[in-house]
């Protein structure tokens, strides 16, 4: 195994200088050219600092835990995949390690978090918001371990990174307005924390008053039926109806829409905007917008690592609100 002393000798610098550069501690002043040479030689010799030794020096594990609230959801939902990829990429760039926590059930998950937090097994936690995270928050606050809640609604006394749902609504409204829609139907997702969409719905309520375009939030069946749609369309003066589906457009959704007299396609009098990550089909005439979960993950990881670097420095909790839409 290559040692730090051997890397220093090959780079013709002192062991202290090599250690300072490769650990990122910056104990001594080193020119950019020298630092680049040390990194290049260390890589060519396959030198990697021992995590245990580095932890003894810094008092940190250089490990962050990413907590998924549901293994079955994580396995099936691209939203989780993209946010995790954003976290992972940022961690890799910062030469930190990531631990993925996937539990059998909620009780098991809380026990894992308890052991990691009180055992100081990780430097901090990123909790994917599921709307049911109060026990996580209480436990982590009591343990005094750094953590960030990712997604959901901003919380006043907790570090959070969340989407600007109003800007997302504005992007969708702009698309539907360009299509000269005379009315808008919001099809809300099922089995999610609907409180997250309150700013979204509020935007469209204000938008309805400003533009004089009827806007309703559908909270009944999976999709509006033909009779309901016909009644709503009569309020638009026969103009197009915009349907903002706050979920992915799946094949079974397309079949249900056809059966309800709401066909997809450019010849239809209905304009669809699909807004989920699980988009498996994009027929002509259907606009698609994604939540930019990759950026959400990167911002959450960056915020947490900054908190960890500050140590016990007291600062007010941060609430980062980032743009939500990514057109595809």
N, C-alpha and C positions, 0 to 999 in steps of 0.2 A: 504494500500500500504506500502510495506517495505521501510524503510528509510536507508540512508547511516549510520546513527548513530546506528541503530539496527544491521546492518551487522558488524560494527566495534566492538560492544559489544560482539556479538556472536563469533567473531574471536579473541577477547581479544587484540585488538590493538586500537590505537587512531583513531579518525575520519580522521585526516590528512593522516595517513598512509593508511587507507582503501581507501580514495579518490585518493591518489597518485597511488596506485596499479590498481584500477578499471578504472581510467581515462587514464592510460598510460602516465601520465605527468612526473612521476618519480621525484617528488619534494624531496623525502626523500629516504635514502638508506634502502632497504628492502632485506632480504635474500630470495633466491629462494623458500625455504621451506615455509616461511611466506607468500610470494606472492601466492604460490599455495594453501595454506590453505584459504586465503581470497577469491580467485576466486571460490574455491570449496564451501565455505559457502554461498557466494553471489548467486551462481547458485542454491543451494539447497533451498534458501529462495526466489527464483524468483526475485532477485533484478536486475533492469535494470536502468542505469543512465538516468535521464530525458534529452532528446535531447535539449530542449529549454534552460535548465539551463547550460548544457555543452557548448552550443553555445555562451551564454553570457560570459562564462569564457574564451573561446579560440578564439572567434571572427570568428569561422568557423561553417558551417552548417553540416559538415561531410556527405554531399550529393554530388554525382557526377552524371551528366547527360550524358546518352548515346543517341546520336542522330542518328536515322536511317533516311536515305534520302528518303525512299519510303516505305510506309506501305504495299503496295501490294507485293513488293519484299521481305520485311522482312517476311511476312506471308507465302511465298511460297518457300523460298530459305534457305537451311540448312546452308549455309555459314554464314548468319547472326545469326542463332541460336547458332552455335558453338562459334563464337566470343563473343556473348553476354554472353554465359555460362562461358567463360574464364574470362570476366570482373567481372561477378557476383560472381564467386567463390573467386577471389582475394579480392573483396570488403568485402565479408562475413568474410574471414580470418582476414582482417584488422579492422573489426567491423565498417565499413563504410556503408553508404546506397547508393543505386543506383536508379536513376530515368530514366525511359525509355521514350524518347520523340518520339512519332509517330504522324505525322501531317496529315491534310487533303490534303495539297498541299504545294508547295515550299514557297509561300508567307506566309502561316500560320506557317510553320516551322521557317522561319526567324523571324517572330514576337515573337514566343515562345522563341527563343534563345535571342532576344533583351531584353525581359522582364526578363528572368532569369539572364542574364549577368549584365545588368545595375541595376537590383534590388537586386543583390548579393544573389539570392535565392539558388545558388549552389556554391560549391567550385571550380568546374572546369567542363570541357566538354571533352568527347571522341566523335569525329566525324568519323563515318564510311565513308571512302572515296568513292565517287561515280563519281569522275572526274568532278564534277560541284560544287565544294565547295568554290570557290573564295569569294563569298559574305559572307559565314560563317566565313572564315578566316579574312576578312577585319573587320567585325563587332566585332569579338572577340578580335582582336588586338587593336581596338579602345577602347574597354571596359576594356582592361588590365586584363581580366580574364584568368586563366591558361586553356590551352586546348592541346589536342593531336589528330593528324590526324592518323587514323588507316587504314592501307592498302594503295593500290595505289603506286605511286612513291615517293621516298624521296624528300622533299622540303628543299631548302637550309636555309631558315630563319624561319622554323616552326618545332616544335617538332613533329616527325613522327615515327611510328613503321610500318615497311613494310617487305615484304618477299624478300628473296634473290632469285630472279627468275633465276639467272644463276645456282645456286646450284640445283634448281628444274629441270632445263633443263638437268643438268649433270646426275641426278638420272634417268631421262627418257632415256637419251642417253645410259646409262650403261645397262639398261634393254633391249633396242632394239639391242645393240651391242652383248649382250649375245645370242640373238636369231639369230645372223648372218644375220641381215637384210642388203640388198644391197641398200636400198633407204628409205627415211623417208618423210612422208607427215605430216605437221602440220595443223590440222583443227582448225582454230581460232574460239573462241566463238562469238556469235552474240550479239549486243546491249550492249557491254561493252566498257570501255575505253581501246582501243587497245594499247595505249602508255604504259600501264602497262607491256605488253608482249614484248616490244622492247628488253630488255636484254635477254629474252628467245630466240627470233628469232636470235639475234646477236650471241648467243652462238652456235646455230646450223649452222649458216653461217660459223663461224670459224671452227666448228667441221667438216663440209663438206670439207673444204680445207685441214684439217689435215689428215682425214681418206680417202679422195677420194670417199666418199659416197654421191650421189646426195640427196639434201634435199630441199624441196619446202614448201612454206606456202600457203595453200589453202584459197583463199579469195573470192571464187565465191559462188556457191550453197551451200546448207547445207552440202552435202557430195560430193566428187568427183564422177563422173559417170563412168560407165564401160569403155567407150572408152578412157577417159582421163587416167584412171588407167592402161589400157593395154599399152598405149603409154609410160607412166612413167616406167612401169615394164620392158619394153624393154631396158631401160637404165641401169637396174640393172643386166643384164645378166641372167635373169630368177630367181634370188634369191628372198627371201622374201621381202615384203614391210612392213615397220613399219608405223603405223598410230598413231600419238599422238593426241588424242582428248582432247582439252583443255576445257572440259565440262563433265558433267556426261553422262553415257550411259543409255539413256531412251529407253523404249520399241519402241517408234516411230522411234528412231534412228536405232535400230536393223533392223526394217522392211525396212527402207530406204537403209541401207547397203546391205541387201539381194537383193533388187530390182536393186541395182547398180552393182551387181555381185561381191560384197565384203563381202562374208559371214563370220560370226563369228564362232569361234570354233577351236579346236586343229588341225583339218584336213585342215584348211584354209592355203593358202599361204600368208596370211596377219596377222601381229602381231599388236594387238591393245593395246594401253595404254590409259585408261580413267582417266581423272584427275579432275573430278568435285566432289563436295560434294553431289550432288543430284543423286548418283548412286542407281538406283532402281533394277538393275540386274547385276550379275557378272557371265556370262556363262564361261565355261571352255575355256581356251586359251586367256582370256582377263585379263591383269594385271590392277590393280587399284591403283592409288596413290591419296591421298587427300592433299589439302592445310591444314596445321595444324592451323586452325583458332582459336582453343581453346588456344593454346600458344600465338598466336597473341593478343587475347583479354587480357590475363593475363599480358603480357608485356606492353601493352598500359595502363592498369589500374595501374600497378606498377610505370611506368614512371610518369603518371599524379599525383599520390599521393605523389611521391617524390618531384615533382615541387611544389605542394600545401604546403608540409611541409617546404620547403625552404622559403616560403613567398615571400618577395620582393627582395630576394637575386638575383642579376643579374648573369645569366649564359648564355652561348651560347646555342642555340637550339640544341637538341639532335636528331640524326637520328639513330634509332636502326634497323639493318638489321638482320633478323632471318632466319634460314633454313626454306624452304617452304614445303618440302615433308614429307609425312607420309604414308608409304606403308600399304595397307590393303588387 
